């Protein structure tokens, strides 16, 4: 059966057109709000996120106003495309329009679509938060896969209490059933319900020496060996 989809989101941010372009169309910029580490070169966007390493072909690049790339169509029809349209406004603000489209194959597409939709909302929220508070700066991405979670209601309660102690000055900028996004003066901190069960920490740190090992210990201690 499968499912074709398209969604459009628009945000206005107090950042220059050039800073928005850097965020969406360069490796260091994408590193500062999306997932893992990214490289934009030779007509491609390459990502490394845990064991996941997709390569997308750039289909439009008109600096600083239009950038688009897609995965290409797989034999089963699977396809993902991303498009960004950038427009400057008065008083130094910029409007960014984001279009995500594609096709999920198979009869079990619904669970994947839900996870993708909730995760996508976090990524777009993180991009907006980055452009509002850290525009022009480059983050160091930290990616950690924690324990597999059996009871997510209980896991979110435990995470909430532990995060409040570890990041007492954090401001929540996004929350839904699968994700949580927090901002401090030095970073963007995100926790996600991974597809298949594990909790994932996918942070963007602008200052400080915290490491993936620090956050691995945090997740393992907070959630234990859940089944």
N, C-alpha and C positions, 0 to 999 in steps of 0.2 A: 504494500500500500504506500507507505511513505508520506512525507509531509513537506510541502513547499512553504516558505515563510519569508516575510520581509517586515522589518521594523525601522522606524525613523525617530530619532531623538534630536532635540535642539537645545543648546545651552548658550547663555551669554556670560562671558567671563571678563574680569578686569585684567586682561593680558593682551599684549600686542599680537598682531597677525603673525609676526615672525616667531614669537615664543610658542604660539599655538602650532605653527608649522613644524617647529623643532620637536614638539611633543608627539606629533602624530606621524612624522615622516623621517625620523632619524633613529638609529639604534639607541643612543643614550637617552633620547627623549622617551621612546617607548618603554625602555627599562624603568623609567621613573613612575609608571602608573599601571602598566599592563601585567604581564606574567613573565617571570624568568628573565633571561637575557635575550637580547634581540640584535639582529644585524640587518641593515638596509644597504644593499650593494648589488651591483651587476643585475639590476632589474628584478631583484627578489627581496622578500622580507623573510628572514629565517629566525625561528624561535627555538630556545632550549629551555624546557620546563620539566624538571625531573627526567623521566624517560621519554617525554613527549617532545618531538622535534620537527614540527611541520615546516615546509617551505612553501611560500605563496609567491605567485608571480604578480609583479606590479602592472596594473592595467591603465593607470593614469597617474601622471606626475607633472603638475603644472604649478610650480612654486609661486607664491605661497598659498594658493587658493584651492587646489583640487588634488587629492591623493586617494588612490584606490588600489586594492589588491585582492586576489582570490586564490583559493586552493586548487583550482582546476577541478574538472569533474572526474570522480572515481568510476570504475566499472559498474558499481552498483547505483550510481547516480548521486552519491554524496557530494555536496558542494557547499562552500562557504565563501561569501564575498563581503568585503568591508569598503565603504566609501566615506570620505571626509570632505566636506565643503566648508571653506573658511571665508568669512566676510568681516572686514573691519567696520566698526561703528565709531560714532563721535566719542570724544573724551577718552580715547585709548582702549575702549572695550572691543571685544571680538565675539561674533556669533559663529558657533561651530555646529554644523548639521552632520549627523552621523547616520548612515544607512547600513543595516546589516541584513543580508538575505542569503538564501541557500535552500538546500533540500536534504532532509534526513530520510534514509531508506528504511524499509522493513515495517513490520506490523507493531514493533515495540518502540516506535519513535517517541511516544508521549513522555516517558520518563526522561529520556535524553533531552527532549525539548524543554521540559520543565527545568532541569538542571542548567541547561545552557541559558535559558531566559533569566533565571535568578542570578546566575553568575555574571551574565552580560550586564545586568543592572548594576552590580557591584563595580565592574570595570569602568563603565561610563561614569558612575558616581565618583570613582577614584580619579579619573581624568579631570573631571570638573573641580574636585578638591585640590588636585595638584596645580591646576592653572590658576586657581584663586589664591593659593597660599605659597606655592613653591615655584611659580613660573620662572623659567630661565635657569633653574638649578637641576643638577643631575643626581639621581639617587643611586644607591647601591642596593640591588634587589637581593632579598633573602628568601629562599624557598625551602620549606620543611614539610615532610609528610609524617604526621603523627600516628597514634594508634587508630586501628579500626574501631569505629563507634557502633555500639548496639542500640543504645538509648540516647537519642539526640536531645531530647528535652532535658535529661539529666546532664548531658555533656555541656550544653549551653549554659546551664546554671553554674557548673563547676568552672567553666572558662570565664564566665562573667565575674565571679568572685576573685579568681586568680589574676585576671587582667586588671581589675580595680586596684589590686595591691601592687602589681608590677608597673602599671602605667597610670598613676593616680591623677595625672593632669590631662588624660586623654579626653578628646571630644568625639562623640559618636557622630559620624556623618552619613552612615548607611547601615540599614539592617533589613533583612528579610528572612524567610524560613531557612535558607541555606547559607547565608553569609552575614558577616559583620565587618564594618569598616570604621577605623578610629584614626584620629589625627592628633599628634602632639606637635610641639614646636620644632621637633627634629625628624619627624618621619610619619609615614602612613602605614598603619598596621591592619592586616586583614586576615580573617579566619573564615574558612570555607568548608562546607560539607562536600568532600570529594565524591565524584561519581564512583560508586562501588564501596563506599564506607569510610575511608580514612578522613581524619580532620587534616586540613592543609593550612599552614601559615604561609602567606605570600606578602611579605612586607617590602617597603621602600624606605631606606634609611638615608637621610641627608647628612647627618652628623653622628659621631660616636663610633665606637669600635665593637658594638654587639655583633655576634656571629650567628651563623646557622646552628652551630653546636649549642649556643645558649638557648635558642628557641626550641631545639630538639629536646633538650633537658626539661624545658618548661612544659611542653606538651606531654612528654612521657610521665613527668611527675604529677601533672594536673589530672590527666585522664587515665593513667595506668595502662594496664594491658587489657583493654576492653575487648569483648568478643561480641 
